[in-house]
């Protein structure tokens, strides 16, 4: 399993005002909890963590977290982003132990091109990750599914996934992972003539409901950190 190094420092300021100050300084508010220890308020370098999310999938990796020189093994439990601007707002780290099972997200990696594509089918992949329970040392890089032999009408559900020994999938067994289907064609039975819109519909160019503007910071959801 991939491991990512993250440097953190302790922080004392709490509340939204302190969190905004940290963000303006390029620091990201965070919390470390778990392993029977009290929750610790910490902060990390925003740019470094954002780069780790993009390049190293830090949200699905083991984190070697250093807090003021003290070492922890952790996973990312939640990453909060601004609902509009999408910049990072807050991170929750869970401290873990190598001898205790954890719940983590695993990526489903579809490999190969289905033979059904040449028959006019399309590959649908509604489920791209699953929740698994596993010891940290047994976390798989991905759950691989070979779809090269899939013809039109073939599919695979969670119950058909092949996972390493010691990995338990928590998603519903009947959940659809991937299928090759005939493309759906939507036919319009009737074209509504101009001037005969249904009640409540707007003609193109009409103004819809007035949008309420976001304030500068938005609701950062960081009441206690």
Secondary structure as GFF3:
##gff-version 3
##sequence-region A 1 225
A	DSSP	beta_strand	3	10	.	.	.	ID=ss1
A	DSSP	alpha_helix	16	24	.	.	.	ID=ss2
A	DSSP	beta_strand	27	34	.	.	.	ID=ss3
A	DSSP	beta_strand	37	45	.	.	.	ID=ss4
A	DSSP	alpha_helix	46	56	.	.	.	ID=ss5
A	DSSP	three_ten_helix	58	60	.	.	.	ID=ss6
A	DSSP	beta_strand	62	67	.	.	.	ID=ss7
A	DSSP	beta_strand	70	81	.	.	.	ID=ss8
A	DSSP	beta_strand	88	95	.	.	.	ID=ss9
A	DSSP	beta_strand	101	111	.	.	.	ID=ss10
A	DSSP	three_ten_helix	115	117	.	.	.	ID=ss11
A	DSSP	beta_strand	121	124	.	.	.	ID=ss12
A	DSSP	beta_strand	129	135	.	.	.	ID=ss13
A	DSSP	three_ten_helix	136	138	.	.	.	ID=ss14
A	DSSP	beta_strand	143	146	.	.	.	ID=ss15
A	DSSP	beta_strand	155	157	.	.	.	ID=ss16
A	DSSP	three_ten_helix	158	160	.	.	.	ID=ss17
A	DSSP	beta_strand	168	169	.	.	.	ID=ss18
A	DSSP	beta_strand	176	182	.	.	.	ID=ss19
###
